[in-house]
Amino acid sequence: MRFGMTLGMNAVLVGLALAAGQANAQSLKLLGSASDSDFDVPTSSVVTRSASFAGIGEPVTGIGLSARYTTVSGDFGGGAGPWPLDVAMTGIAPDSTSGSTFTPIGGDVTIADFPLANGARTFPGGVAGNGSWDFEFGSTESVSNWTYGLRDVQYHLFGDAPAVTYNDTVTPDASQQWDRPFFIGGVSALGPVAFDVLEFTVDVSGVYEFESVLSNGSDHFTFLYDGAFDASQSLESLVNYGLGNGNDPFGSPRGTSSFDHLLMAGETYYFVTSQWGRFSTLAASANSIVGPGSVTVIPAPASLAMLAASSLLVTRRRR
């Protein structure tokens, strides 16, 4: 009896500890942004850029980058250069404090243009944000025959904010079929496959964590679209994705698809959960979006729901 009471009390304490941990979880909210001109980075060197920030009233705990990544030169043919290549970005605060290195891509293919919009906690103790910042750019690979470029560049500073979690359980809808992407620049030949799409906005700009855990532990895929979603044009407006087949660059196990992305308040986004291949079993996924603000779901228009049922195609309007 005493043993049982002890186990029960331990379970309560563990539950309280988990609840406290969730309550104290922190996300990154956007504090300020600054633009830069386009520039190139040879992977065997370090390029330093500067930007000034003003009006930052909270401690800065993270940095971020929005840009279009492109390969300027490299080995497109046969293997002397690396297939995955990531940007290495280090922020140096106005007081000369250097943060940890931020790698915004996470290991995508280098030959495709990639829309970057992400951030990470690189100053856990916090630093003052106003003044001139330096940003050092290199690469996770030091091969000399590659040069990447960053276009339409914006730097971001972030501060800590309490994490807000949106949870949902979804199953891809067999009446909605598409040829899903298999990366940011290519369409899979395993389709057509079923999918579910969540149209939403957030009320606080910042870094949001997306996760989808498939209940049967097999393969699936998730995608994020910015501004519009058209199932017949699956590469249009695609900004991020997560593999659920055990080969995710973030080390997620099979059945778990995850990625982080910088979301802006007032923008419309689409979180798509997709069947892996046409013969994959349809199963429910536990989906979550965690960030500094609340998620507001936008219901599908009735006209589009009728279109999906009649033609097996969902085309979301641009907002």
N, C-alpha and C positions, 0 to 999 in steps of 0.2 A: 504493500500500500504506500509506504513512504517512497519506494523507488518510483512508483507510478506518479506520485505527487511531484517528485523531483523532475521527472521527464516533462510533466505538464507545465511546471513552472519554467523550465528551460525553454520549452516551445514558446511560451508567452514572451519571455525575455528576448528570444531570437526574433519573434515577430515585431516586438517593439523596436528592436535595433534596426531591423530592415525598414520599418516605417520611418524611423528617424533619419536613416540614410537617404531614403527617397525624398523626405521633406527638405533635407539639407543639400540635395543634389544641385549642382550649379551648371548653367549654360552660359553661352557667350552672347551678349547683346551688342549691337553696333553702336559705337560712340562717335565715330567720325570717319570720313573718307577723303582721299586726295587723289587727283588724276596725274598721270604721267604720259609722256609721248611713247611711241613704239620703240622697242629696242631688241637687240639680238644678244644671245649669250653662247659663246663657244663652250662646250662642255669641259674643256681642259683648263678653263680660267674662271675668275670671279669678276663679276660686273657689279659695281656699286651705283645705286640710284638714290636720290634724295627727294624728300617731300616734307612740307610744313603743315602742321596741324594747329588749330586754334579752337578755343571754346570747349575743350575736353575737361569736364568738371569732375570726372571720376577716375580712380586708378585704372590704368590700362593693364589688362592681364593677357591679352592675345593680339595677334596680328592676322591679317588676311589679305587675299589677293583676288581681284576679278580681272580677267583678261581672256583673250583668245590665244591659246597656245598653238604654235605651228612649227613644223620642222623646216628650217631654212636650208640646211644641207645635211646629208647623212647617207648611210648605206641602206638604200631602199631595196637592194636586190638579193643579197644572199648571206648576210650573217656576220660581217666583220664588226658591226656595231650592235648595241643591245636592242632587243625588241621592246622591253619596258624601259622607259626613261622618265624620270621625275625631276621636276624643278626643285631645287634646294634654296630656300629663302630664309634669311636671317635678319631680324629687325634689331637695330641699334637705337635705343631711346635717346632723347636729347641730353640726358645726364651721362651718356656713354655706356649705360648698362646694355649688355648684349643678351638677347633671349636665345632660347633653344631654336633649332632649325625646324622650319615648317616645310612639309612636302605636300603640295596641294593636289597632285594628280592621283597618287596611290597606285601607280603601276599600269597605266593604260598603254595602248600601242602608240608608238611615236610618229607613225606616218600619217595619222589623221589629226586634223585640226580639232582642238578640244576646248570647249568653253569652260574656263575655270571660274569658280565662285565659291570660295571656301575660306575657313579660318581655323586657328587652333590656339590653345592656351600656351603661350611661350614665355610669359612672365608671371608665374604663379603667385609671387609676392606682390605684384603690382608696381607700376612705375608711373611717373607723371607723363602726360601725353602731349602737352602744348610745347611747340617748338619744332626744330628741324630733326627729322628722323633720317637715318640711313638704312637702306635695304640692300643687303648683299645677295646676289644671285649666282648660283652655281648649278651643279647637277649631282644626282645620285650616282652617275657614272662619269668617269674621267676620260673616256675615249676621245681622241683628238679629232676624229673625222666627223663629229656631229656638232651642229649649231642649231639651237632652238630660238624661236622668236616669240615675244609677247606683244600683243596688239590690243589697243583700246584698254590700256592699263588703269586700274584703280587700286590703291592701297587702302586697307581698312584697319581701324583700331577697335578693339573690343574690351568690354568690361564684364565682370561676373554678374549674373542675374539668376534668381531662383528658377529651376527647371520646371516647365509645364509639360505634362504628358497627355497626348491624345492616343487612345487605344481603339482598335477596331478589329473585327474578325471578318475576313472576306474569302470568298471562293470564286475563282474565275468563272465567268458566265459562258456556258457553252453556246449561247445564242449570239455572243459577240466574238468574232474571229478576226485575227489579223496576222500578218507576217511580221513578227517582232524583230527588233534589232538584235544583233549579237555583240555589237560594240558601238561606239559613238559614230562610226562611219560605215557600217555594213548591216545588211539585213539577213536574218537567218533563213536557211533552207529547210528548217524542221517544221514549218507551219503549213497551213494556217493553224493557229492555236487560240485557246480561249483566254480572256483577260477580264480584269475588273479595273475600273478607273475611279479615283476619288478626286473630285475638283474641289479646291480649297484655297483659302487665304490665311494669312497670319496677321496678328495685330502688333507685333514687335519685330523689327529687323534684327537678324542675328543668325548664328549657326544652328542648324537643326539636324538632329540625328534621325535617320530613317532605318527601320528594321522590320523585316518580315520573316517570321519563323513558320515554315511549312509543317503541318501537323504530322505528316507521314515521313518526314525526314528525307524526302527525295529532292529532285532538282526543280528549281523554279527561278524566275528572274523578276526584278523590279526595276522601274524606270521613273525618272522625273522629267516632266515637261514644263516649260516656262511660257506662259502667255496663251498657248493654244495647244490642242491635241487633236490630231486627225489620224484615225487608225489606218487609213489607206496611204498615209504619208508618214511612216513611222520614224523617219529620221528628222523630220521637220520639228524644230523647237525642242529637241531632246538635249538635256543639259547634264544628266548624270544617270548612273545605273548601278545596280548591285547584282552580282552573280550569286545564286543559291545552290551551286553545285560543288562546293568545297574548294573552289579555286579562286575565291574572292581575294583581291590584293590586301584586304584588311585582316585576313586570316580567319574569316568566319567559317564555321563548320558546315558540312553539307546540310541543306535544308534551311539555312539562315542566309538571307540576303540583306546587306547593309551598306550604307554610305552616309556621308555628311554633306551638307550644302548650305551656302549662304542664301537665305530667303529675305525678301524685302516686303515690308508691310504694304498692303494694298495691291500687290501683284497677285495674279491668279496662277496657281500651279496645279499640276495633275500628277498624282501618284498612281502608277499603273503596276498592278500585280499580275504577272503573266504565267500561264502554263509554259513548261519548258519546250516540249515537243508534242506533236499531234497525238502520239500514243501514250503520253504521260497521264497518269491517273489524276483526275481533278480532286483536290483536297483543300481544306480550309487553312488559311494562314492567319496567325496572330500578328497584326501589324501595329506599329507604334511610330509616332512622330514626337520627338522630344526637343524642346528648345525654350527660348526665353519668353515666348508668347503663346497665346491661345490659337488653336486651329478652328476656323469656321468653315464648315462643309457647305458647298453650294449644290443644291439638289439638281439632278439632271432635268432639263426641260422635257415636258411630256412629249413634244414633237419628236425629240431625238430618241426617246425611249421607244416610240412607235417605229421609228426608222430602224433602230437596232433589231427589233423583233421581226421586221419584215424583210430586211436585206442583209442581216448579219454584219452590219457595219455601223460603227459609232463614229460620228464626226462632230467634234466639239467646236462650238463657235468661238471665234477670236473675240476677246474682250479688250 
